[in-house]
Amino acid sequence: MLYKLQDFNVQTFNTSHATIEDFELNSDTEIVYQDLKFNNRPACLFDRKSRMLSADFQSDLCETWFDYYDTFVDHFFKYIKLPTMVIETEGSFTNLDRVRYKPATIKYLNKKGLHIYLRELPYFRTHDKFPRCDTGTYVMENVEDWNIWKRSILGFDGDCIKSVYEFDVIEKFAKQNKLSNVHVYCGLDNIDNLNYLYPTLKLHTHDIILPALTRPANFTSMSSYTANQSVPNSSSIDYKFLSLNKRYDGVRELVVNYLHDKQSLLSYYPRNVDFSVVVGTEEHDGHEWQWYWDNIDRRLWTDYNTLEYKPKLKPLGKMVVDKVVKQQGQVGTGWNNFNDESTMIDSMPVATMQKCFAQVVCESWYAFPFGHFSDKTLVPLKIHRPFVVVSTPHTLQYLQKFGFKTFHEFWDESYDLETDHNKRLSKIFRVLESIDRLSIDECRTMYNRMQPILKHNYEQLKIFSSAKYLTFANNNVY
């Protein structure tokens, strides 16, 4: 298969054509989608080592969340009319290091602007010691270096951001190609507050993942919701709390410990992490790195004993909400195998989940300064349930920008305005305590009063699967 290098040059290639056999295909690599809209020329895909892949490259034959996301990205390229790039990987990736645009391309991009979207959340550099971030594996001279690394991974107190690894890569790429009109979009609210660190880039809030999480379907999953459902009757409520947790996180461990003895349905997978570390000459998978698991202080942004509210820690085992029978001939074994990537498109045990009054959502991030929400916060909206969000400050405000309503009429949501991570966590636990003091009958009564909000939020999910979302981003040029 011939794939012509049409509108750019890749250093180390001396010919204008290259065959796909010239490059190793690795199903585990992450890619950068590039579509410059030059006379309908096909998109050019690069993996993290800047090797060119064919336009029809597929990672595997199993239907997963990523297959659906790829379909969405293709639709996104067809809709967007400006030069656009979607970056799939994260950290100090090398995808763009060898890309050099021709003068005509540079002129065109500087006129129209190059619009770069990040799929993943960026990593902040808070210390001079680690100028690079190769996500997935963290290299340390000794275990004490973890106290520096974990600021990028687990969060930090105060204003100590020196740079953003992904923005560093893009800034270098822009300078090498003499690009002066580069826009960068990610799923963090008010990310433009960091424009002072990158005066040559224009930073915007726009989460490319969100539309891929709210496709109307005849079943509800992490990436879809059942269309045209009415608010269920309050008689189904038998529990107070629902909390779904897949990847391990120290804050999630605190929340699940608190909820464990309450009237709750929980999912929790201890030691389920997606990183490895190299200490000296030894490499450890995260779930096997015993030093990390010996002390919860190493798994939190701060020391456990400094917390205002300290749930008693218990030896928690694996918890699963319910096994699910597949619909639509989907691949996988259900929520009991929550680590399988196909679970993002597997149907959820909605009837079981709706036995719970409120969902406690533990988001991807906690101790960071920018509002953010993901598929996790969208779940209670899909199943008509109120929620308390354990996330970064101003996450509820960010959610409200999309027209969603929250529950300040029923409990104290001032936690969302608290930028001190310790105090915010304490306020969240006080909200959970106030709900826990309610009887099940009182929960049902409150739920009935909430129904207009629940119905409104469910209807608002439609904005992500419509063209309206593509015009949402703050200061967006569309």
C-alpha positions, 0 to 999 in steps of 0.5 A: 500500500502506498501512502503519499507524504503530501503536505509535510516532510518527515525528517529521515525520509528521502522519498516522496512515497513510503510503503506501509511495510517500511514501518513496524505496526504495533497494536499497543502504540498510541497515535496522533490523528492529523487532518489538514483538509488539503483538497480532501487528502487522507488523514496521516497517523503517527504513533508515539515514535513518529512512525507513519501508519496507514490511514486504515490502521486498526489496533485489533479486531475486538470492539472496544471503547476505542473503536467507537471513539475512532469513529467519533474522531472521523466524524469530528474531522468531517464536521470541522472545517479548519486545520485540525489535529487530535493528539491521543497520547500524553506526557512528553510524547515524540510524535511531532518531533520529526514533522516539518511542514512546507512553506506553503503549508506554514503560510496556510496554517498561520492564516487559518490556525492549527487547532490541536485537541488533546484526548487525555488530560495533561500532566503538570510539571511542578519541579525542575528535576523531571523535565520529561514525563513518559507516561505509564513508566516513571523513572526515579533515582530512588523511591523518595523521588516519588514525592516529586512525581506524584505531584504530576500524577496525584496532585498538589497544594498551592500554585506550583505549575512550572509547565505542562508536558504536552504543551511543551511538546506542542510549543516546540513543534510550533517553533520548529515549523514557524507556526504563529497561530496554534490553538490547543484544546483540552478538557480542563475548565479555565485552562486559558489561565495558563496562557502566561506560560505559553504566549505563543499558544492559544489555550482553550477548554474543549473536551473532545471525549464528551461527545463520544460518551453520550451517544443515544442507544437502546442501552446505557453504558459508560459511552451511551445512554438509553434514549427517551427514558422517563424518571423512574419511581422512587419506590425502587430506592433501597440504598442511599449511595452508589459509587463506581470505581475502577482504577485505583486512586488514594482518594477513592480508597478514602471514599469507599472506606467511608461508604463501606459500612453505609447503605451503599452499592460499590465497585472497587478494584484494589491495586488496579493501576496503569503505571510502572516505575523504574527505581535504580535498575529495577522495574516494578508494575504498579500493582506489585510495587510493595513500597507504594502500597505499604503507606497510604501517604504515598498514594495521596497528594498529602499525608493521611494524618493531615486530613481534616476528615480521616475515614478509618482504613480497612482491608478492602477487597474487590467489590462488584456492583452486579454481573451484566448480561450482554446486549447487542452481541457485545464482546466481553464478560460484563462488569465483573471483568471491569478491566476489559476495555470493552466495558466502556461499551457494555451495558450497565446494570441500571436497574440495580444502580437505580436502587440507590438514591445518590451517586458519589462520583469519584472523578479522574482527578482530585487535587488539581486546580482546574474543573473537570468531569468525564464519563463518571459524572455523566453516569448519574445524569443518564440514570436520573440520579442526584450526585456528589462529585469528588473532584477538582474545585469548580467542577460543578461550575464547569458542569453548569456551563453546559446547562446542567443543574446541580443540587444546592437546594438539597445539600451544601455544594460549597465544596465545589468552591473550596480550592484547599483540597483538604478542606474540600474533602472534609466538606464533601464528607460532611455532605455524605454524612447529611445524606446518611442521616436520612432514612430511606423514606426521606431519601425517596421524598427528597428524590421526588422533589428532585425529579424536575432537575433529574429530567432536565439533566437527562435531556441536556445529555443531547447537547453532546451528541449534537453540533451544539457542543462543537461550538461550546469551547470558551473563546472558541473560534468556531 
